[in-house]
Amino acid sequence: MGTINFTNLQTVGAIVGQITDTDGNLSCKSITGVSDPPTDAELDSGFGTPSKLGSGTVGIATGTTDRYFCWTDGTNWYYVTGTAAT
């Protein structure tokens, strides 16, 4: 796998530019208004279903309080929670 180019990455919660590896396989999209934490249905609605997107799709989901880095393996959605520093 090649290195990841973060040149176009903007702030979390804002519109996120496309993140691609050197093979051009990864993409990133931002969605807002999800629950804390997001449901599978919200991620499907905002990004698309894992089976349609395939493995390697990543995105940022913005909830009321937290932000979520989300990714799919082509079957399921996974996420890691980001909470604002105080």
C-alpha positions in Angstrom: 0.0 0.0 0.0 1.2 3.5 -0.8 1.5 6.5 1.4 -1.6 8.6 2.2 -1.7 12.1 0.9 -3.4 14.4 3.3 -2.9 17.6 1.3 -6.6 18.3 0.7 -7.8 17.4 4.2 -9.7 20.4 5.8 -11.0 20.8 9.3 -13.0 18.0 10.9 -16.7 18.7 10.6 -16.2 20.9 7.5 -16.3 19.7 4.0 -13.5 17.2 3.7 -11.5 16.9 0.5 -10.7 13.6 -1.1 -8.1 11.6 0.7 -6.3 9.2 -1.7 -3.5 6.8 -1.4 -0.9 6.6 -4.2 -3.1 4.0 -6.0 -6.1 6.4 -5.7 -8.2 3.9 -3.7 -9.4 5.8 -0.7 -12.0 8.6 -0.7 -13.4 10.7 2.1 -16.7 12.5 2.5 -18.2 14.6 5.4 -21.8 14.3 6.6 -23.6 16.3 9.4 -26.5 15.8 11.7 -25.9 12.2 12.8 -26.8 10.9 16.3 -24.1 10.6 19.0 -23.0 7.9 18.2 -24.2 7.5 14.5 -26.5 4.7 13.5 -25.8 2.3 10.7 -28.8 3.7 8.9 -27.4 7.3 9.2 -24.1 6.2 7.8 -25.8 4.3 5.0 -27.9 7.3 4.1 -25.1 9.8 4.3 -22.2 7.9 2.7 -23.9 4.9 0.9 -24.0 1.3 1.9 -20.8 -0.6 2.6 -21.7 -3.2 -0.1 -22.0 -0.4 -2.7 -18.9 1.5 -1.6 -16.6 -1.4 -1.0 -13.7 -1.6 1.3 -11.5 1.5 1.8 -14.1 4.2 2.0 -13.6 6.7 4.9 -15.5 9.7 6.1 -16.2 12.2 8.8 -19.6 12.3 10.5 -20.6 15.2 12.7 -23.0 14.6 15.6 -24.4 17.1 18.1 -21.3 16.9 20.4 -18.8 14.6 18.8 -17.2 13.9 15.5 -16.7 10.4 14.1 -14.0 9.0 11.8 -15.9 6.3 9.9 -14.7 3.6 7.5 -16.1 0.5 5.8 -14.6 -2.9 5.0 -17.3 -3.5 2.3 -19.6 -5.2 4.7 -19.9 -3.1 7.9 -19.4 0.5 9.1 -16.8 1.2 11.8 -16.1 4.5 13.6 -13.8 6.1 16.2 -15.2 8.9 18.3 -13.5 12.3 18.4 -14.4 14.6 21.3 -13.4 18.3 21.5 -10.5 19.1 23.7 -11.2 21.3 26.7 
